Amino acid sequence: MACDLWLVPLVDVLCHSPDNPFAEEIAAYDKALHEAGFPPVPVFSYMPGLSGDVAPVAGFDYDALHFLRRAYLLRICGLEVTPVDELGGDYEQLLEMFDATAQHSHLVWHYDHAGAYVPVDFPAPLSNDELLAGGGPLGSSQALLRELEFVAPSLGIDPANPPLAPTPPAAPTSLEEPAAPAPWDESPFARERHVWLGLHAATTRSLAQGSMIIYS
C-alpha cells in the first residue's frame, strides 16, 4: 500500500485564512502542545518564494516504513540491525518487549496513515483522546530528524552527507494502490534507505521552511 508525505507550509496566508483546511487539526495540535507545556504550532509571515501551497515531498510503501521502524528499534535497544525480506514476529516482539522505548520514539510511535509532525522540539510524541480520535500521536520534526540521524549509520547512510532524496510523487496516491517502485539500490537495507531518504527530505524542509509534515 502506498504512503505519501506532504508538507504544509505554516505561513499566515494559509493558517490565518478562513478557508484553511487544516484549522481543526492545528487547533488540536496547539491544545496538546499547551497541555504539555510547549509553545504552539508556529505560523510564519509570508516571504517571496514561499506560498501556502501544500505539496507532496516523498512516497513509499507502508511495509517499508515498518522496516525502518524495526531497524531503529533494534539500534536504540542495542541489538544488531539485520536485514529481512519481510516483516515477521520479531518486529512484533520488539514492540512488545520495548514498549516504553517505542512510545518515546517519534519515528515508531506514529500512525502510518495519518497524523503530523510539527517544527516544535519536544522529547516524546504527544497524545490525548482528541489526537487519537483523529490523526494519532503528534510528532516533532526536530526529534524525528535526530532519530533518523541516529539510525542512519546502521543502514549505510552518512547522515551528514546523505544520498539525494527520491523524486516526490507526481500525483497523490491512494491507500489501496501500490507505491511507486523505489530506485534501484544494491544495499540489503534498500527499502529502509528509501523511506529514510524520504523522511529526511521531509524533516529538513519542515525545519528550513517552517512546514508541518502529514501522512496521507
VOBA-1610 file (N, C-alpha, C; in pm, whole numbers, padded with zeros to 5 digits, always signed):
BEGIN
Met+00084-00119+00000Met+00000+00000+00000Met+00088+00124+00000Ala+00040+00227-00066Ala+00119+00349-00082Ala+00101+00443+00037Cys+00207+00514+00068Cys+00206+00614+00174Cys+00272+00740+00120Asp+00203+00852+00127Asp+00258+00980+00083Asp+00290+01068+00203Leu+00396+01146+00191Leu+00429+01251+00287Leu+00407+01385+00221Trp+00335+01473+00290Trp+00307+01606+00237Trp+00363+01712+00331Leu+00404+01823+00272Leu+00446+01939+00350Leu+00337+02044+00347Val+00301+02095+00464Val+00201+02201+00476Val+00272+02325+00529Pro+00300+02424+00445Pro+00370+02544+00492Pro+00290+02617+00600Leu+00354+02644+00709Leu+00287+02711+00820Leu+00299+02863+00804Val+00244+02913+00695Val+00250+03056+00666Val+00115+03119+00691Asp+00117+03249+00720Asp-00006+03317+00758Asp-00110+03316+00646Val-00065+03317+00519Val-00163+03319+00410Val-00248+03193+00408Leu-00196+03085+00465Leu-00275+02961+00475Leu-00339+02949+00613Cys-00257+02961+00718Cys-00305+02932+00853Cys-00407+03033+00903His-00400+03159+00857His-00493+03261+00902His-00611+03279+00805Ser-00615+03195+00704Ser-00726+03203+00609Ser-00850+03137+00668Pro-00967+03198+00648Pro-01091+03133+00697Pro-01118+03001+00628Asp-01052+02979+00515Asp-01072+02855+00441Asp-00960+02754+00467Asn-00880+02776+00568Asn-00769+02685+00599Asn-00824+02544+00624Pro-00790+02447+00540Pro-00845+02312+00557Pro-00784+02238+00676Phe-00677+02293+00735Phe-00611+02227+00848Phe-00639+02299+00980Ala-00738+02387+00983Ala-00765+02467+01102Ala-00796+02379+01224Glu-00882+02279+01207Glu-00918+02194+01320Glu-00799+02114+01370Glu-00719+02062+01277Glu-00602+01985+01317Glu-00503+02071+01393Ile-00474+02191+01342Ile-00378+02278+01408Ile-00428+02319+01546Ala-00559+02343+01559Ala-00616+02375+01691Ala-00596+02260+01788Ala-00613+02137+01741Ala-00591+02020+01827Ala-00443+02006+01864Tyr-00354+02036+01771Tyr-00211+02029+01800Tyr-00173+02136+01901Asp-00227+02257+01884Asp-00199+02365+01978Asp-00245+02328+02120Lys-00360+02265+02130Lys-00412+02225+02260Lys-00321+02122+02325Ala-00277+02022+02248Ala-00189+01919+02302Ala-00055+01978+02344Leu-00002+02069+02263Leu+00126+02133+02297Leu+00112+02218+02423His+00003+02293+02433His-00020+02377+02551His-00033+02293+02677Glu-00107+02183+02669Glu-00126+02097+02786Glu+00007+02035+02832Ala+00099+02017+02738Ala+00229+01958+02771Ala+00333+02065+02807Gly+00294+02193+02799Gly+00386+02300+02836Gly+00479+02345+02726Phe+00439+02323+02600Phe+00523+02363+02487Phe+00455+02474+02408Pro+00533+02550+02331Pro+00474+02658+02251Pro+00384+02602+02142Pro+00294+02686+02089Pro+00201+02638+01986Pro+00271+02615+01852Val+00197+02559+01759Val+00247+02542+01623Val+00284+02679+01568Pro+00407+02697+01522Pro+00447+02831+01475Pro+00382+02865+01343Val+00352+02993+01327Val+00299+03044+01200Val+00393+03155+01155Phe+00438+03146+01031Phe+00539+03238+00979Phe+00478+03336+00880Ser+00540+03453+00871Ser+00495+03553+00775Ser+00533+03509+00634Tyr+00449+03548+00541Tyr+00476+03515+00401Tyr+00606+03578+00356Met+00685+03501+00281Met+00807+03552+00219Met+00803+03515+00071Pro+00862+03597-00014Pro+00868+03562-00157Pro+00933+03425-00176Gly+00871+03344-00257Gly+00922+03210-00281Gly+00859+03105-00193Leu+00785+03149-00092Leu+00717+03055-00003Leu+00568+03085-00006Ser+00490+02988-00040Ser+00345+03008-00051Ser+00273+02917+00045Gly+00143+02920+00038Gly+00063+02832+00121Gly+00029+02702+00052Asp+00097+02674-00057Asp+00067+02553-00132Asp+00110+02428-00056Val+00022+02330-00053Val+00051+02201+00009Val+00101+02108-00101Ala+00214+02041-00077Ala+00274+01961-00184Ala+00334+01833-00129Pro+00334+01726-00210Pro+00398+01601-00165Pro+00549+01617-00164Val+00614+01551-00070Val+00760+01557-00061Val+00822+01418-00076Ala+00746+01312-00050Ala+00800+01177-00060Ala+00686+01077-00068Gly+00719+00958-00116Gly+00622+00849-00121Gly+00695+00716-00108Phe+00632+00622-00037Phe+00693+00490-00019Phe+00586+00391+00023Asp+00628+00269+00042Asp+00536+00161+00077Asp+00522+00154+00230Tyr+00402+00124+00277Tyr+00379+00114+00422Tyr+00470+00011+00487Asp+00484-00105+00424Asp+00570-00208+00482Asp+00713-00158+00499Ala+00761-00082+00400Ala+00897-00029+00408Ala+00913+00066+00525Leu+00807+00141+00557Leu+00811+00229+00674Leu+00832+00147+00801His+00764+00034+00810His+00780-00051+00928His+00917-00120+00929Phe+00974-00145+00813Phe+01111-00197+00808Phe+01206-00097+00874Leu+01189+00032+00843Leu+01275+00134+00902Leu+01250+00145+01052Arg+01126+00136+01093Arg+01095+00142+01236Arg+01159+00024+01310Arg+01156-00092+01247Arg+01221-00210+01307Arg+01370-00185+01325Ala+01434-00130+01221Ala+01578-00103+01229Ala+01610-00005+01341Tyr+01527+00097+01357Tyr+01550+00194+01464Tyr+01537+00129+01601Leu+01434+00049+01619Leu+01415-00017+01748Leu+01533-00109+01782Leu+01580-00182+01683Leu+01696-00269+01707Leu+01816-00186+01752Arg+01842-00077+01682Arg+01961+00005+01715Arg+01946+00073+01850Ile+01831+00131+01879Ile+01814+00205+02004Ile+01817+00111+02123Cys+01784-00017+02101Cys+01786-00116+02208Cys+01919-00190+02216Gly+02016-00149+02135Gly+02149-00208+02142Gly+02161-00345+02077Leu+02068-00375+01986Leu+02070-00504+01918Leu+02125-00488+01776Glu+02168-00598+01718Glu+02224-00593+01582Glu+02114-00561+01482Val+02141-00467+01394Val+02046-00431+01289Val+02072-00522+01169Thr+01979-00613+01146Thr+01994-00711+01038Thr+01886-00689+00933Pro+01918-00714+00806Pro+01815-00701+00702Pro+01719-00820+00704Val+01596-00796+00662Val+01497-00904+00649Val+01423-00885+00518Asp+01365-00994+00469Asp+01289-00988+00345Asp+01143-00951+00367Glu+01093-00979+00487Glu+00955-00945+00519Glu+00943-00926+00668Leu+00839-00853+00707Leu+00816-00830+00850Leu+00764-00957+00914Gly+00827-00999+01021Gly+00785-01119+01091Gly+00756-01094+01236Gly+00754-01201+01312Gly+00721-01191+01454Gly+00823-01115+01535Asp+00947-01104+01484Asp+01049-01034+01564Asp+01015-00887+01581Tyr+00951-00827+01480Tyr+00912-00686+01490Tyr+00804-00668+01597Glu+00705-00758+01597Glu+00600-00750+01699Glu+00658-00774+01838Gln+00754-00866+01847Gln+00818-00890+01977Gln+00896-00768+02024Leu+00962-00700+01931Leu+01034-00578+01966Leu+00938-00474+02023Leu+00825-00456+01956Leu+00727-00358+02001Leu+00673-00393+02140Glu+00656-00523+02167Glu+00605-00565+02297Glu+00713-00555+02405Met+00832-00603+02374Met+00940-00606+02474Met+00989-00466+02509Phe+00990-00378+02409Phe+01044-00244+02431Phe+00935-00140+02409Asp+00821-00166+02469Asp+00704-00080+02451Asp+00732+00064+02494Ala+00797+00082+02608Ala+00825+00217+02657Ala+00917+00291+02562Thr+01018+00221+02510Thr+01109+00283+02413Thr+01034+00322+02287Ala+00947+00232+02240Ala+00870+00260+02119Ala+00781+00382+02138Gln+00719+00395+02255Gln+00628+00506+02278Gln+00700+00640+02289His+00830+00637+02310His+00907+00762+02316His+00973+00795+02183Ser+00948+00714+02081Ser+01009+00736+01951Ser+00914+00806+01856His+00958+00917+01800His+00876+00991+01704His+00866+00917+01571Leu+00965+00833+01541Leu+00961+00753+01419Leu+00868+00634+01434Val+00875+00567+01550Val+00799+00443+01569Val+00657+00469+01614Trp+00640+00557+01714Trp+00508+00574+01778Trp+00427+00679+01703His+00382+00640+01585His+00310+00734+01500His+00222+00654+01406Tyr+00101+00704+01382Tyr+00015+00636+01285Tyr+00083+00641+01149Asp+00070+00535+01072Asp+00136+00533+00942Asp+00042+00568+00828His-00076+00617+00860His-00168+00657+00755His-00226+00795+00781Ala-00189+00857+00892Ala-00242+00988+00928Ala-00148+01050+01031Gly-00188+01166+01082Gly-00106+01229+01184Gly-00007+01327+01125Ala+00069+01392+01213Ala+00156+01501+01168Ala+00281+01512+01254Tyr+00380+01580+01196Tyr+00498+01627+01268Tyr+00502+01779+01253Val+00527+01850+01361Val+00533+01995+01356Val+00672+02042+01397Pro+00717+02158+01348Pro+00851+02207+01381Pro+00859+02270+01520Val+00826+02191+01620Val+00838+02228+01761Val+00914+02115+01829Asp+01016+02147+01906Asp+01101+02044+01966Asp+01043+01999+02100Phe+01007+01872+02109Phe+00963+01814+02236Phe+01010+01669+02240Pro+01036+01615+02359Pro+01109+01487+02369Pro+01033+01364+02325Ala+00906+01353+02357Ala+00830+01232+02325Ala+00703+01270+02249Pro+00652+01181+02165Pro+00528+01211+02093Pro+00415+01246+02190Leu+00333+01342+02150Leu+00221+01386+02234Leu+00094+01311+02195Ser+00015+01279+02294Ser-00106+01202+02268Ser-00214+01241+02368Asn-00336+01255+02319Asn-00453+01270+02406Asn-00572+01211+02330Asp-00687+01211+02394Asp-00804+01146+02332Asp-00840+01210+02199Glu-00829+01343+02192Glu-00865+01413+02068Glu-00770+01375+01954Leu-00641+01369+01984Leu-00544+01332+01881Leu-00564+01188+01836Leu-00586+01098+01933Leu-00602+00957+01899Leu-00729+00932+01819Ala-00830+01015+01840Ala-00954+01001+01763Ala-00939+01055+01622Gly-00835+01136+01601Gly-00813+01193+01469Gly-00694+01131+01400Gly-00583+01204+01401Gly-00467+01160+01327Gly-00366+01080+01404Gly-00386+01061+01534Gly-00289+00986+01613Gly-00188+01076+01681Pro-00087+01019+01745Pro+00011+01097+01820Pro+00075+01206+01734Leu+00109+01317+01799Leu+00174+01430+01732Leu+00324+01420+01751Gly+00399+01428+01640Gly+00543+01417+01647Gly+00613+01550+01625Ser+00740+01553+01660Ser+00826+01671+01644Ser+00920+01649+01525Ser+00928+01747+01436Ser+01020+01737+01323Ser+01165+01729+01370Gln+01199+01810+01472Gln+01336+01809+01524Gln+01372+01673+01581Ala+01281+01616+01660Ala+01308+01486+01723Ala+01314+01375+01618Leu+01227+01381+01518Leu+01230+01281+01412Leu+01364+01287+01337Leu+01413+01407+01312Leu+01542+01420+01243Leu+01654+01359+01326Arg+01652+01380+01457Arg+01755+01321+01542Arg+01751+01168+01536Glu+01631+01111+01534Glu+01619+00966+01529Glu+01665+00912+01393Leu+01635+00983+01287Leu+01682+00942+01155Leu+01835+00944+01150Glu+01894+01048+01205Glu+02041+01057+01206Glu+02102+00947+01291Phe+02033+00906+01395Phe+02083+00801+01484Phe+02087+00666+01415Val+01984+00633+01339Val+01977+00501+01276Val+02051+00496+01143Ala+02083+00611+01086Ala+02142+00616+00952Ala+02266+00528+00934Pro+02365+00533+01027Pro+02486+00451+01004Pro+02457+00301+00992Ser+02355+00253+01060Ser+02320+00111+01051Ser+02268+00073+00913Leu+02226+00173+00836Leu+02172+00148+00702Leu+02274+00183+00594Gly+02395+00218+00637Gly+02497+00256+00540Gly+02482+00397+00487Ile+02419+00484+00565Ile+02398+00623+00525Ile+02480+00715+00615Asp+02551+00809+00554Asp+02619+00913+00629Asp+02520+01027+00650Pro+02471+01048+00772Pro+02367+01150+00790Pro+02414+01291+00759Ala+02545+01314+00761Ala+02598+01446+00728Ala+02608+01467+00577Asn+02602+01359+00503Asn+02612+01368+00357Asn+02529+01257+00292Pro+02399+01262+00309Pro+02314+01152+00259Pro+02300+01157+00107Pro+02260+01045+00047Pro+02231+01047-00098Pro+02115+01141-00129Leu+02098+01170-00256Leu+01987+01255-00297Leu+01854+01188-00264Ala+01759+01269-00225Ala+01626+01215-00193Ala+01555+01172-00320Pro+01471+01070-00313Pro+01393+01028-00430Pro+01300+01139-00479Thr+01260+01131-00603Thr+01167+01228-00659Thr+01030+01214-00592Pro+00968+01324-00550Pro+00834+01315-00488Pro+00732+01258-00585Pro+00623+01203-00534Pro+00518+01152-00623Pro+00465+01263-00713Ala+00438+01228-00838Ala+00387+01328-00932Ala+00242+01364-00901Ala+00171+01272-00837Ala+00031+01294-00803Ala+00000+01214-00677Pro-00104+01253-00604Pro-00139+01177-00482Pro-00168+01031-00515Thr-00126+00942-00426Thr-00157+00800-00441Thr-00256+00760-00334Ser-00348+00674-00369Ser-00449+00630-00273Ser-00393+00516-00189Leu-00460+00491-00077Leu-00416+00387+00016Leu-00416+00249-00050Glu-00510+00226-00141Glu-00526+00093-00198Glu-00426+00062-00309Glu-00372+00164-00374Glu-00284+00137-00487Glu-00141+00113-00441Pro-00063+00040-00519Pro+00075+00012-00480Pro+00160+00138-00488Ala+00261+00143-00404Ala+00354+00255-00408Ala+00440+00246-00533Ala+00486+00360-00581Ala+00576+00360-00696Ala+00704+00286-00659Pro+00761+00212-00752Pro+00883+00137-00719Pro+00997+00229-00679Ala+01073+00185-00580Ala+01186+00264-00533Ala+01302+00253-00631Pro+01388+00354-00640Pro+01506+00344-00726Pro+01592+00225-00685Trp+01664+00170-00782Trp+01747+00053-00754Trp+01854+00089-00652Asp+01875-00002-00556Asp+01975+00017-00451Asp+02026-00121-00415Glu+02156-00142-00428Glu+02214-00275-00404Glu+02224-00310-00256Ser+02198-00215-00168Ser+02210-00240-00025Ser+02105-00341+00022Pro+02140-00426+00120Pro+02040-00515+00179Pro+01934-00439+00257Phe+01960-00310+00282Phe+01862-00225+00351Phe+01798-00126+00253Ala+01781-00169+00128Ala+01732-00078+00025Ala+01596-00017+00062Arg+01505-00098+00116Arg+01371-00047+00148Arg+01377+00053+00262Glu+01457+00021+00365Glu+01471+00113+00478Glu+01534+00244+00432Arg+01633+00235+00346Arg+01704+00354+00299Arg+01610+00445+00217His+01523+00383+00137His+01430+00462+00056His+01338+00545+00146Val+01285+00482+00249Val+01197+00555+00341Val+01278+00659+00419Trp+01397+00622+00463Trp+01482+00716+00537Trp+01505+00843+00456Leu+01537+00828+00329Leu+01565+00945+00245Leu+01441+01033+00229Gly+01323+00970+00216Gly+01201+01048+00206Gly+01170+01123+00333Leu+01182+01056+00447Leu+01157+01121+00575Leu+01261+01229+00603His+01385+01204+00567His+01490+01303+00589His+01464+01430+00507Ala+01423+01411+00382Ala+01389+01527+00299Ala+01273+01606+00361Ala+01175+01533+00413Ala+01059+01600+00473Ala+01098+01677+00599Thr+01178+01616+00686Thr+01213+01683+00811Thr+01303+01804+00788Thr+01400+01791+00700Thr+01489+01905+00676Thr+01414+02021+00614Arg+01323+01992+00523Arg+01243+02100+00464Arg+01143+02154+00562Ser+01089+02069+00650Ser+00998+02116+00753Ser+01065+02221+00841Leu+01190+02196+00877Leu+01261+02288+00965Leu+01311+02411+00889Ala+01354+02392+00766Ala+01408+02504+00690Ala+01298+02600+00643Gln+01181+02546+00609Gln+01074+02626+00551Gln+00964+02659+00651Gly+00965+02595+00768Gly+00855+02617+00861Gly+00727+02549+00814Ser+00735+02419+00794Ser+00620+02342+00746Ser+00591+02227+00842Met+00467+02181+00842Met+00438+02058+00913Met+00430+01945+00812Ile+00456+01824+00859Ile+00457+01704+00775Ile+00332+01624+00806Ile+00262+01584+00705Ile+00145+01499+00727Ile+00156+01373+00642Tyr+00108+01261+00698Tyr+00096+01138+00622Tyr-00036+01139+00546Ser-00034+01075+00433Ser-00159+01065+00355Ser-00166+00928+00290
//
